[in-house]
């Protein structure tokens, strides 16, 4: 009896799931890249960094503006330092930095604009520009 009731709704559930995935496709792709990088032994972060990065990504996913932001390409974490890959003129930078600094375990947040574009993935070498004193 339950199968006969569920059968007409099966296509509705599939359509709803596909619509949800499509609406959040950028966030889903960021999570998939994170899962792929974490699965490979040579690119896997330490367990502490892995947990912190998952919390950082969850924080981004919880914010409706950041979740669907087309400029936010990826996030990396190493030893409490978060590096966000986004263009220099990213309009949600302040929101992201404020949101991610609230995550327990995050020491500092940088964007790729803060670091040399060639080495943004190498979180060990963050060259934060020194502000000029006027």
Secondary structure by P-SEA (a helix, b strand, c coil): ccccccccaaaaaaaaaaaaaaaaaaaaaaaaaaaaaaacccccccaaaaaaaaaaaaaaaaccccccccccccccccccbbbbbccccccaaaaaaaaaaacccccccccccccccccccccccccccccccc
